[in-house]
């Protein structure tokens, strides 16, 4: 694989750390600012909503610009936002920093996915995208637990200063290792928007919202579940996040391999498994041993969907994938916001700290249903002789 993929994964590591580390520090942040758990949870939801704006707005605004300078500019925005979060004297300023950092998230992964896919031959595109998203999984395996430990030991602000430093390293990595791609055909916003005429693109976006939202809804309040339901001390949370991160890493790797064979079949099997795992997790959360097992499986099946979901939307927008790719990153984060919001509502309603997991299982079940609808539409198209993209991204006439 090209070295540039490692640089993109490095950028993904920093951005993924910003997104996920707050979940392990929500109790500390809430206590520092004197806000409720649900209010603190808006630091997750607000971030996700801002990602949607950046994924669509910034990706569309930069369609005609060279991709490498855009990636560098997005990382500068990331550094500025996290610096503001690190020095934030009030909850409102903290939220502003989260929003600024989030604006770069969707566009970086959307544009970066296209750059990653174009670095390799078509048959390796799913694996290349999976390698880029390895930065996200690595941020959970290594970054989030260490960031949570650092925040508990030295104060949560120290974690955000560490993220700023990682952002600087990522900026240098992209500058040095990502090649400047010469585009032979000038991108067109109208052409990019044309990709949304495909019903399968919209079905893919819906699958992303529901499929990822279910897992993230369960994960947002996981620190409260682990301490208040499973009985773990707060000092154990970072190490339990390592366990969850290991599951993410394995799931992302295996999911990329399986998606290279059959995207839709992979999605259906993994989403069904994730629904079952979330339901069982909610039932056994009072058992520390079973909770650890459930964390691994939730991470593995939850992130096994990512390469397939991202590759699927690019597949059906094959001739204009940049904006569609960014829209799918927006869909991931709309799912994050939806899951976190519904999970917060269940807690506020007094349903307890396992209720977000139950809500996540319900959201994921809806993703299974939508996947079946999308697969049926593909079969109908083939029966009518409509050209359908293959797993590798080329188009085949049925």
Buried (B, 14 or more C-beta within 10 A) or exposed (E): BBEBBBBBBBBBBBBBBBBBBBBBBBBBBBEBBEBEBBBBBBBBBBBBBBBBBBBBBBBBEBBEEEBBEBBBBBBEBBBBBBBBBBEBEEBEEBBBBBBBBBBBBBBBBBBBBBBBBBBBEBEBBBBBBBBBBBBBBBBBBBBBBBBBBBBBEEBBBBBBBBBBEBBBEBBBBBBEBBEEBEEEEEBEBEBBBBBBEBEBBBBBBBBBBBBBBBBBBBBBBBBBBBBBBBEBEBEBBBEBBBBBBBBBBBBBBBBBBBBBEEBBBBBBBBBBBBBBBBBBBBBBBEBBEBBBBBBBBBBBBBBBBBBBBBBBBBBBBBEBBBBBBBBBBBBBBBBBBBBBBBBBBBBEEEBBBBBBBBBBBBBBBBBBEBBEEBBEBBEEBBEEEEEBBEBBBEEEEE
